[in-house]
Amino acid sequence: MAATGEALTPQGYIQHHLTNLSVGEGFWTWHIDSLFFSVGLGVLFLWIFRSVGKKATSGVPGKLQCFVEMIVEFVNNSVKESFHGRNALIAPLALTIFVWVFMMNFMDMIPVDWLPYAASLMGIPYLKAVPTTDVNITFSLAIGVFVLIIFYSIKVKGVSGFVKELTLQPFNHKAMIPVNLLLETVTLIAKPISLALRLFGNLYAGELIFILIALMYGTNLLLSSLGVTLQLGWLIFHILVITLQAFIFMMLTIVYLSMAHEDH
């Protein structure tokens, strides 16, 4: 149902659920729902982990403390295995990325109509509750990682070392500098693009499948029953997808920053 209460066609239903609540025009369009949920989940992540840290005990931990400690240990081991430099920022960054991206992905587990319908009761016409189905959010995360890659590449290797890395490999000959620069620049730029589009594509496709399954409800008893089965099956499978995508984003960030710390 639309915010006005009018029935939507299947095409209109899909379009309605894939439209962000936006203000502004052109380049300066702001997706209010994506910003609200991404910032809100980030604050929730910080609050939970800070609360657990302040209340942590050395004795038998509670369930929440045990869960947080398991995540921290998992991320710490991943950093130790994949990052070969020395930088106190990498482990906290990896933890933040993994938990934050997972929490944003997990919004996809909420039935597609619940939050938009609740928003429509408050006069909000559109609402997308999964920030990682918004390419602007995934690109902003990837650009943040890209800035760190450039920063540490220059910090560790110096400006001249970074320039040599772009111009003297893979072919170590002055005549091949233009070719090297082209190849290395494409490789460098491909890192944030692949990070952003991989996360966005997987979550957007998952959300679209949930929407298509939701269209089966209310048609007839057979399709509605099939929709329940499909939704349950996709829900179980999608739990693996959202966890894997958070893990991949974290691991690629660790690997890229490890490469930035390697001085050839």
N, C-alpha and C positions, 0 to 999 in steps of 0.2 A: 504493500500500500504506500502511496505517496503521502507526503506531509499534509496534503490537502484532503486526504481521505478518498481520492479517486483511485479506481482500480487501474493497475498498470498492465500493459501487454507484456509478454515474456521479454521482448527486446527492451522495453522501457524499464522493466524490473531489473534487468542486468545492468543497464546503463545507470540507473538510479543508485545501485549499490557500488558502482565503480567510480562514482563522482565524488570528488572531495568538496568539503565545505571551504570555500575560497573567498578571499577578498583581494581587491586590486586587479590589475590587468597586465597582460604581457609578461615581461621578465619579472615584474614586481608583484606577481600573484603569490599570495601567501595561503598555504593550505593549513587552515586553522586546526582542523581535526588531527592531522599528522603531527603538527607541532605540539598540540595539547597532550596527546597520548605518549609521544616520545619523551617529552620533558617530564611528564608526570611519572612515567615508568622509571626514568632515570633517577628522579628524586626518591621514589619508592625503593629502588635498589640501594641507594646510598643510606637511606634510613634503616632498612632491615639489617644491612651488614654492619653499620655503625652501632646499632642497638645490640646486636649479637656480640660485637667486639667489646663493648663496654660491660656487658653482663657475663662474659665468658668466665668459666671456672676451670680449674685444673683437675677437678674430680670427674665424676661421671657426667658427661655433657647431656643437655637436653636434646630433644629431637631436632629443633631448629639449629642449635649450635653444631650438632653433629653433621647436619646437612650442609651448612655453610663451610665447615672444616673440610668436608669431602670435596666440595667444589674448589676451594682454595688449594688443596693438595693436588687435585687433578690438574689445575691450571699451572701450578708451580712446577710439576713434573714435566708438563708439556713444554714450558719455557726452558727448563734445564736441558731437555733433549734436543731442542731445535734452535736455541739461541746460543751462539758461540762467542759473543762479546761480553763486556761487563757494563751493565746499565741498570740501575735500580728502578728505572721507569717501566721497563718492559713487562715485568710480572703484573704490577697493578693495572697497566694498560690492557694486557691480555685478559685479566679477570673482568675488567669493566666491559670490554667488548663482548666477551662470551655471555655474561649474565644479562647485559643490557639488550643485546641482539636477541637472545633467547626470549626474554620477557616481551619484547615487541612482537616477535614471531608467535608467541603463545596466545596473543590476542586473537589469532586465527581459530583458536579452539572454541571461542564463544559463538553460539549460533548466529548466523549472518543477520537475522532479522531483529534480534533482541535490542541491541544498542541503537540501531537506526530508528526502530519503532519508539523507543523511549525518548530519543531526541525529537522525533516528530511531535510527540505530545507536548514538548516544550517549545514548539514552533521552529525547530531547526530542520531545514529541508533535506540536508545531506549530511552523512556521517560515515567516514571510513575509519574503522577502529584499529586497523593493522598498519602501523607506520611503515613497515618494511615492504608493503605493497605500493608505496609511493616512491618513485624513482628519485625524487628530490632528497628524501631521507637517506636512501642507500648511497647516493652520490655524495652527500655531505659527509657521511661516515668515511667513505673511501677517500675523499679529498683530504680529510684530516690525517688519515694514514699516509697519504702521498706527501703531504707537507713534512711529516716526520721523516720520511724516507730521504727527501732532499736535504733536510736540515742535518741529519746525522751523516749522510754521505759527505757533505761539505765539512762538517765538524771533524770527522775522523780522518778524511783523506786530504782536506784542504781544497781550496777552489781549483788549484792546478791539478791535483790528483783526481778530482771529480771530472774535470774537463778531459784529462787524459783517458779516464775510464770510458768516456763517451766517444772519444775520437781514435783511440789506438787499440781497440779490441772490437771484434775478434781478429782483425787483420792488423798486425803490428808493422805497418808501413805507412809512411807519410802520404803516399799516393792514394791510399785507400781511406784517408780521413773522411771524405764526404760520404762514402758508403758506410763506414763505421758509425758516423754520426746519425745517419738516417736509420740504420738498424737499431742502434742503442736507444735512440729517441722514441722510436715506435715501441720497443720493449718496455721502456720506462713508463710511457703514457698508457700502455695496455694494462699495467698493474691496477691502477684505480678503476679503470673502466671495467675490467673483468671482475674485480671485487664487487662493484656496485651492481652490475647487470646480473651476475650469478645469484646474488641474494634477492634482488627484485624479481627476477624471472621466476624463480622457484616459488616464492611466496605469492606472487600475483596469480600464477597458474593454480596454486592450491586454493586460493580464495575464490577464483572463478569456478572451480569444480564444486566447491561448497554451494555457491550461488545456483549453479545448474541443478544440483541435487535438490535444493530448496524449491525449485520450480515444480518438482514432481508432487509436492504436497498439495492437497486440495483438488487434484484433478479427478482421480477415481481411487477406489480402495486398493486395486492392484498396484498402481504406480506409487501410491502413498506408502504401501508396505515395502515396495522395492526401494523407495527413497530412504526409509528408515535403515534398511540393511546396508545400502550403499554409504549412507552418511556415517554409520558406525564403523564400517570397514575403512573408509577414507580417513576418519578421525584417528583411528589406531595407527594407520600408516603415516599420517601427517605428523604425528608426534615425533616419529623418527626423522622426518624431513626437517622440521623446525629446529631440532637439536643438532642435526648434522650441519645445517647451514650456519648456525651460530659457531659451531666448532671449526668449520672450514674458514669462515671469516677470521676467526681468532688465529688459526694456524698460519694462514697466508700472511697475516700481519706480522707475526713473529718471524717467519722466514724472510719476508721482505726487509724487515729491520735488521735481521742478522746479516743479510747480504750488504746492507748499507754500512755496517760496522766492519766489514772485511776490507782491509787495505791491501790492494794488489801491489 
